[in-house]
Amino acid sequence: MTTGQEAELVTYEMRGNVALVGLNRPEKRNAISDRFVEALADAVERARREAKAGVIFGNGRHFCAGLDLSEHVKKSAFEGVEGSRRWHEVFGRIEFGPIPWFCALHGAVVGGGLELASSAQVRVADETTFFALPEGQRGIFVGGGGSVRTARLMGVARMTDMMLTGRSIDADTGERWNLAQYVVPAGKSVEKALELAARAATNAELSNYAVINVLPRMPEMSRDDGLLMESFISSFTATSPEAEERLIAFLEKRVAKVAAPGGG
Ligand code: 1HE
């Protein structure tokens, strides 16, 4: 099944209550054109309506080669600003919404592809994954939120190095630098991301909403404001009917305990 008017660029299917969204322009390494952004926007909106979690992956040998450079050559400065702002809107719908997003990475996760991945809550890289920010070499700058989101993940010094020198980093380094939370064997990132998404989809919706929308905003608050906010969110979630039912289920030993790592 595919999304509306841009059927060929982004695939969409439901796996249980998880939306599986596939970047589907493999002949151009899933480079993000204007139409591609709109197809992604449609898929994200649909998932927000009907899914409890989402997975984004890339068809072909790479996750995403970033901005479609062929389209960008012809743009005026103002069109460039508008395009960048549209990326911000669409990626912002992934970053701050009702459902968590899991990006399954492989091959190139480059430029705007890394900016897209940075807007998801969880990134699963396979061993073939490599990250790069070749904007400096192309004479441009990040425009899909990377200077905010990606810099927050890996830190300004590392991002500066990558942008100035054109450095590529592998999956393990990416994990150490916070660009991925998981590294799995080659070809396994979609499976792992689906497994994690299915697990997150069983959480209370309000808890997921708070994790997605409150946690990333905390560093911008003062310590006191953050702690006060935490108390309100904590009480608001804990007094929801869903929480009550879940707390009682645990006390009555009807649900699983916390498992030690490795399931022991
Ligand atoms: C593209 C793009 C693209 C591939 N825009 N057409 N991004 C970059 O600077 C990355 C540029 N791409 C690459 O370095 C490589 O393509 C890859 C390492 C990602 C993959 O290499 P490979 O050998 O598998 O593929 P390829 O042969 O380089 O590319 C296949 C085709 O895709 C080829 O077109 P063809 O007509 O010759 O078959 C490429 O031209 C095309 N292609 N990447 C357009 N990006 C909001 S600001 C964000 C700023 C950025 O994202 S800057 C980073 C841009």
Residues whose N, C-alpha, C, O or C-beta is under 5 A from the ligand:
A	BS01	1HE	E27 K28 R29 A31 A65 G66 L67 D68 L69 S70 A108 V110 G111 G112 P134 E135 F141 V142 G143 G144
